[in-house]
Amino acid sequence: VDFGSGSGNLVLPLASLLPELDFVAIDLKKHAIAILKERAHAAGLRNVRAAECYIEAFEEPFGVALGLHVCGPASNAVIQK
């Protein structure tokens, strides 16, 4: 899960390099998520899905969390996940 994914600059290359894994991108910015979805579609990536939500609202199980572009309370939320 890429928390604070923005338009996908981190998650999309990872998804391309690791097509056998599933990736989830989470961000609060609707426009960033729309761009991420367009970029994933254009690249033919079927292993990426994106959602507009708060970190605290994400309830799915996951193996690895990324939070490169989060700060302040959002960093704490990623750590607690």
MOTAGI-V233618 format. One record per backbone hydrogen bond with DSSP energy under -1.0 kcal/mol. NH is the residue of the N-H (numbers start at 1). CO is the residue of the C=O. Records with the same first field share a line. If there is no record, write none. Layout:
BEGIN
NH->CO, CO
END
This chain:
BEGIN
2->24
3->66
4->26
5->26
8->5
12->8
14->10
15->11
16->12
17->13
18->14
21->18
23->47
25->49
26->2
27->51
33->29
34->30
35->31
36->32
37->33
38->34
39->35
40->36
41->37
42->38
43->39
44->41
45->40
49->23
51->25
58->55
66->1
70->67
74->71
76->72
77->73
78->74
79->75
80->76
81->77
END
